[in-house]
Amino acid sequence: MFRLTEYMHQLVAPTPVRQRRGSGLPKPVVIWNLTRRCNLKCRHCYTVSADVDFPGELTHDQAMATLEDLGQFKVPAIILSGGEPLDRFDVFEIAHRARELTRVLAFSTNGTKIYGETADKIAEVGFDYVGISIDGIGKTNDWFRGVDGAFDDAVRGVRELKKRGVKVGLRFCLTEGTQHHLEDLLQLCDDEGVDKFYLSHLVYAGRGDKNRGEDAHHLMTRKGMDILIERAWLAAAEDMPLDIVTGNNDADAGYFLKWAAKNFDADKVANLREHLAAWGGNSSGMGVANIDFLGNVHPDTYWSDYTIGSVKKTPFSELWTGSDQMLATLRTRPRPLEGRCGDCSLQDVCGGNTRIRALQLTGNPWAEDPACYLTNDEIGVTDTAERLEVTPFRGKKHDPKHQFF
């Protein structure tokens, strides 16, 4: 996750890079898909969820035992997700115990079921953050998420939680079919007092893999990042609070660094780069982990085809500190990257980006990430073919009934 607003503050009021305490492998943020059941039918769903019961999900006792192990392992944060986590029968019992066991607890939901008693129960847990997924305004969101009325229900969820003093964020997946609503969603955040905005780049997994032809063209992605950078600058320099983060395309860090180099003096840019290098970019298999609805452990949520083991048989803590070769290679710095990624001068701030996209397209997890939208000149590569697609930004005209391409 790239914390754009946080790093923008480094340009306004630079601070020294904080050194990580201790040595050895950092404990990961654990994203836990509690269930595969969901009432929506999102086109980019990486779990291919549906509104049915799926066999093999963790029992209550297995889930609680896993929680205790995560607590003893001292993971810094747990994100409860789905499917739709509110469709899990014991979600609030899990949430209350997780609140006692970890420093940061978040909840990722489509928001459509948050009202009345359910909203009260969410507030009672004391989540640090509740992320509600919205992919466009009105009918665009409903088409993209497969259910009429999903937009209105999700906005209702935002308002219900804000009334109860819960920190709320909007989660948005950037695609060719949704990018025209990015500015509208930022305005929605301001209008509704939303605390955080998370832009997710499309990852080729689950239905996201089937629909990867809908991935935003590179110039579309750059336009989206320009919009976010402008809003993050207002947040940092003009006291217009909105925490902006992005995910699933660590080239965002390199793009931001290049923007900073055009607008700030060399000392501030050098300090920013030190902070970005300390972060290190993509953290799959190191700073982030995934437990899926069956209890299988993966390097992150999009590596569903690669399983380290199952918490039904082995505690998460043992799996994560074991001898898995893929984990060991993902943790290598620099990673054994190939193509443009291997020659890139920004590896220290990107970490090689999202390896699963390369794996899905080429069968090789170390090939170049096809979703890197920086030019060869920007990454210091001169001996490979330029890949940036010259595709005009289409503005706000879009019929949600039409295919993206």
N, C-alpha and C positions, 0 to 999 in steps of 0.2 A: 504494500500500500504506500503510495506516494503522498505525503502530507504537504500539499502545495501551500496552504496558508501558513503553516509552521515555517517552511523555508522562506517564504516571502518575508516574514518578520526578520529573518537574518539579514535581509537587504536594508531594512528600515533601522534595525538596532542590532548590529552584529554581536555575537557572543562567542567565546571560545568553544571548541568542540569538547563535549563531555566524553571522558574516557569510560568505556564499559568496565564495570567492576567485576572482579573475579576472572577466572580463566576457563577454558573448555567450551563445550557446546552450550549456547543459550537455550533456555527453556522456550518452547514454542507457544504462540497463540494457537489455541485449538478451536477450529470451526467444526461444530458437531451437528450433523444432519440428523435430527431426532426421528424424523419420519419421512417417507417418500410421498405420503398422501398430501394432496393439495386441491383446493377448490378452483384454481385457475389452470390455464393451459398455455403458459408462456412459450413463445417461439424460441427463446434463447435458454430454456431450462437445461442446466447441466446434469440434473438428476432424472430427467424425463419423467417427472411426477404426473400423477393423475388422481382423480377423486375416487379412489378405491383403496381397499386395504391390501397391502403388500405383505406376503409371507416372509418370515425370517427376521423381522425387526427385533431389536433388543427387548427382552422382557423388562419389567420394572426392576427386578432384583439385579439383572445384568447392568442396567443403566446406572443404578445407584452404586454398584460396586465400581464401575468405571469412574464415576464421579469421585469416589473416595481415593482412587488411585491418582487421578489428576490433581486432587488436593495435596496428597502426600508428595507428589512429584513437583509441586509448587509451580504449576504453569501460571504465567502472569495474567492470562485472560482466556475466557471461554466465550465463544459466540454460539448461541443456540439458534439453529436454522432448520430448514426442511428441504424439500416440500414446504408445507406450511406448518410451522412448529405448533401452532395452536390446535392442530388436528391430532396431536399426540395426547393420549388419554391422561398421562400423568405429568404433563409439561410443567405445571406450576409446582408440583412437589420437587421435580428435578431442578427447577429454577431457584426455589428457595434454598435448597441445599447447596447449589452451585454458588449462590450469593455468599454463603458462609465460607466457601473454600478457595475463592480466587479474588484477586485484587480488582480485576475489571471484568464485568459481566455485561454482555450485549445480547440483543435479540434481533433477529432478522426475519421479517414478516412481510406479507403482501398488504397487510393493514386492513383488509376488507371486513374482518371479523371483530375489529376493536371498537367496542362501544359498550355502554352499560356495565354490567358486572364484570365482563372480560377486561374492560379498560381499568376498572378498579383493581382487579387482581394483578394486572401488569404493573400498575403503580405501586402496589403493596410489596412487590418483589424487591424494588429498588435497583432496577437495571441502570447501569451507567449510561446506556444509550439504546434506543430502539430505532432500527433502520427500517423504513417503509419503502418498498419498491414501487416506483411509478415510472412508466416509459412513455412520456408524452402527455399532452393535454387532451382530456375528453375522449373522443372516439379513437384517436390514434392509440392511446393507452389501452383502450378496451379491445381493439383489434389485435394489438400486439400481445396482449395477455389472454385473449381468447374468451372473454366473458363481458357481456354488456353490463354497464354500471360499475365496473371495477374501479374506474377513476374516482367517481363520486364517493364510493365506499372507502377508498384509501384516503382521500382527503378528509372524510369524516373521522377516520382513525387518527390522523394527524391532530385534528382539532380536539378530539376526546383526550388524547394524551397530553397535549399542551395545557388543557384545562386542569389537569391533575399534576402539573409541574414536572412532567417527564421530559428528559432531553430527547429530542426527535431529530432524525435525519431522513432525507430523501435519497434513495438509491436509484440510479438511472443508467441504463445500458445504451451506449452510443452505437448506433447503426445507421445505415443509409436511410432507413425508414423512420428514424426517431430524431436525428440530429437537428431538424428544423425547429424542435421544441425546446432546445437547451436553454435559450434565453428566457423563454416563458417559464420554465421550471425554476430557474434562479429567481425570477420575479415572484413565483409562488412561495419560495422559501422566505423571501422578504415579507410578503404579505401575511403569511401565516406564522411568522416568528420561528421558523425552523432553524435549528441550531447547526446543522451539518448537511453538506451536500457531497454525495459520493458518486463519481462518474466511473462506471465500469466499462472497459473496452471488451468487445465480444471475444470470448474464448471458444476455441473449437472443441467443445465437449458436449455430450448429450445432444439435445435438440440444437444447441449452439453450433455443433459440428455439422449437422445436417443443413443448417441455415447459414453456413459461413460465407456463402455468396452475398449475404446481406451485410457483411462487415463494411464499415465506413471506409471509403477510399482514403488514401493517405492524405490528400489535401483536405478532405472533410475532417479528418482527425486533427489536423493542424489548425483548422478554423475553430473547431471545438475547444482546443487547448488555448487558443488566443482569447476566446471568450472567457474561459475560466481564469486565465492569468489576469485579465483586466479586472474581473470581479475580486480576485484574491488581493490585488493591489489596493482596491478600495477598502477591503477588510483590514488590511495591515496598516495602510497609511492614512486613511480617512475615517477610521473608527466606525466601519459598517460591518458589524460582526457576522461572519458566516464562515464556519470551518469547512474548507474545500479540500477534499482528498480524491485521488484517483486510484484505480486498481487495474491489474491485468495487462498493463503495458508500461513497463519500467523505462521505456524510451521517453516517457513524459519528463523524467528527471533531466535527461540530456537536453530535451527541447527547452525546458525552463532555464537551464544553465546558459544555453545559447542566447535566449532572450535577455537574461541578466547581463551578459557580456556586451550587449548592444546598448544597455541603458544605465549601467553603473560602473563606477571606477574599478580598476583592477584589484585593489585590496579587498573590496567587498565581494567581488566575484571569486577571488581565491579563497576567501573564508567560506563562502557558500559551497564551493566545490569540496572543501574539507568536510563540511557537514554532510554533503551528499555521499561522499566516499565512506564516511563513518557509518552511514545507513547501509550502503552497499547494494541497493537495488533488489532484484528478485530474491525472495527468501524461501522459496519452495523447498521443503525438506529440511529446513534449518530453523527459521524463525516462525514458520507457520506449518500447521499440521491439520489433517482432516480425519474425522471419524464419521463414516457414512451410516446410513440407517440400519445396515446389517451388522455394524460393529467393525467393519473393515477399516484399516488405517492406511492413509495415502499421504504422499508428500504435500499435497494441497487438495482443494476441493475438485479440481479439474483433472486430476490424475486417476480417475475412477478405474481405468484399465490396468493400473499398476498397484498391487496390494502388498503392503509390508507384512501384514498379518491381521489377525482378528482379536479384538478384546474379549471375545467369547472364550478364547483359548489362552491368551497371553496378555498380561496387563499392558496398557499403553506405554507405561514408563519403560518396560523391558523392550518392547518393540522399537521404541524411539532411540534407545541407547544401544541397540544390538549391532549386528554386523552386516546389515543390508547394504549391498553394493551400490544400488542406485542412490540411496540416501547419502552414502559416503561421497559419491561423485558430485551430487548436487551441492554438497557442502564445500567442495573444493573451490578455492579462490586463487587464481582465476579458473573458471570452469574450462573444460576442453572444447571450446567453441570453434565452429567452422564457418566458412563463408564470410560475409560481411561482419557478422558478430565476432568472429575470431580475429578480424583485423581492426575492429573498432577501437578508437582512442578513448571511448567513454565507458569501457567495461567496468571501471571502478565505481561509477555512479549508477550503472544499469544492472550489473550482475548477469548479463546475458539475456535479460528479458524473460518472457514466458515460454519455457521449453516445450510445453505441451502442444503449442501450435506447430512448432517444427516437427514434432513427433507425428502429429496427425497428418501432416501434408507429405512428409518424406519418409517416415518410419525411422528417422534418426533424431533423437532428442537433442543432439548437439549441433544440428544444422542451423542456419540463420533463421531468426524469427521473421516470418513473412509480414508481420504486422508492424515492424519497425518503420516509422514514417519519416525518419531523418534522412537527409540526402547524404550521398557519399562524401561531399565536401564537409558537411557538418560533423561527420564521424571520423574524418581523416582517412578515408579509404579512396585510393586513386586507381587501383588496378582491377576493379570489378565493374560490371555493367551497372549503370544507374537504374534504380528500380522504382523511384517515386512516380506514381501515376499522376499524370496531368489531367485531372478531372475537375471541371468547374464546380464551384459551390452552388447548389441549386436554391439556396434561400429557403423560403417558408412554404413553397407550393408542394403539396403532397396529398395524394388521395389514399387514405389508409386502407381502402379496399384493394388497391393494386399491389402487385408484387414489387419488391424493392428494385429488381433489375428486369 
